[in-house]
Amino acid sequence: QVRLVESGGGLVQAGGSLSLSCAALGSISSITTMGWYRQPPGKQQRELVAVIIENGSTTYADSVRGRFTISRDIGKNTVYLQMNSLKPEDTAVYYCNIRSLRSGTNYWGQGTQVTVSS
């Protein structure tokens, strides 16, 4: 059984920084993507924040590009999100996601609240 454990998040003033981490407990093989999504208050859908694929390339949402950085530690099956220059509109529950197309698995973290005050 695989479980993703998130840490980090919290309350910060606009312009501040936060770091999130997500560790996979259990064995995951052939990871295709590791990423972060968020669900802002009042919205039903989770939106992509950043993703890193198996060859190391990254993709960011336009709204966070240049401010957020995604990274990973393959040996630890851990993905990180460094968030700088935070804005009130970054307020959301952030979820990590690890996906393997080869094994057909798709795991989600429990979510962590990020609140940015103006």
C-alpha positions in Angstrom: 0.0 0.0 0.0 1.4 3.4 -1.0 0.7 6.6 0.9 1.9 10.1 0.1 2.7 12.2 3.1 2.8 15.9 2.6 4.5 18.5 4.9 4.9 22.2 4.8 2.3 24.8 4.1 0.8 27.2 6.5 0.1 30.9 6.8 2.4 33.5 5.2 2.2 37.2 4.3 2.2 38.2 0.7 5.7 38.2 -0.7 6.8 35.5 1.6 8.0 31.9 0.9 6.9 28.4 1.8 8.2 25.0 1.0 6.2 21.8 0.5 7.4 18.3 0.4 5.7 15.0 -0.4 7.2 11.6 0.4 5.9 8.4 -0.9 5.7 5.6 1.7 5.7 2.2 0.1 7.1 1.0 -3.1 6.4 2.8 -6.4 8.0 1.6 -9.6 8.3 3.3 -12.9 7.2 6.8 -11.8 6.1 8.8 -14.8 5.3 12.1 -13.2 5.5 13.8 -9.9 3.5 17.0 -9.4 1.6 19.5 -7.4 -2.0 20.6 -7.9 -4.1 23.0 -5.9 -7.7 23.7 -5.2 -8.5 27.3 -4.4 -11.3 28.1 -2.0 -14.7 27.8 -3.6 -13.5 26.0 -6.7 -14.4 22.4 -7.5 -11.5 21.5 -9.7 -7.9 21.0 -8.8 -5.5 22.9 -11.0 -2.0 22.0 -12.1 0.7 24.0 -10.4 3.8 22.2 -11.5 4.9 18.8 -12.7 8.2 17.0 -13.2 8.4 14.1 -15.6 10.7 11.1 -15.6 13.4 12.7 -17.8 13.6 15.7 -15.4 11.8 18.2 -17.5 9.3 20.5 -15.7 6.1 22.3 -16.6 4.5 25.1 -14.6 1.2 26.9 -14.6 1.5 30.4 -16.1 0.4 31.9 -12.8 3.4 30.4 -10.9 6.2 30.3 -13.4 9.2 32.2 -12.2 8.0 32.1 -8.6 7.7 28.4 -7.8 10.2 25.6 -8.3 9.5 21.9 -8.4 12.2 19.4 -7.6 12.6 15.8 -6.7 14.7 13.2 -4.9 14.3 10.0 -6.9 16.0 7.9 -4.3 13.6 9.0 -1.6 10.5 9.1 -3.9 10.0 12.7 -2.7 8.9 15.7 -4.6 9.3 19.3 -3.4 7.7 22.7 -4.2 9.5 25.9 -3.3 7.1 28.8 -3.4 8.5 32.3 -3.4 6.9 35.7 -3.8 3.6 34.3 -2.7 0.4 36.1 -3.5 -3.1 36.0 -1.9 -4.3 34.2 -5.0 -2.0 31.3 -4.3 -4.2 30.5 -1.3 -5.4 26.9 -1.8 -5.2 23.4 -0.6 -2.1 21.9 -2.3 -2.0 18.2 -3.3 0.9 16.2 -4.4 0.5 13.6 -7.1 2.7 10.7 -8.2 1.7 8.8 -11.3 3.0 5.7 -13.2 1.6 5.1 -16.7 3.4 1.7 -16.9 1.8 0.3 -13.8 -1.5 2.3 -14.1 -1.2 3.8 -10.7 -2.1 7.3 -9.6 -1.5 8.5 -6.0 -2.6 11.7 -4.2 -1.5 13.2 -1.0 -3.9 14.3 1.7 -3.6 17.9 0.9 -2.0 20.8 2.8 -3.4 24.3 3.3 -1.4 27.3 2.1 -2.8 30.7 3.1 -1.3 33.9 1.9 -2.5 37.1 3.6 -2.4 40.5 2.0 
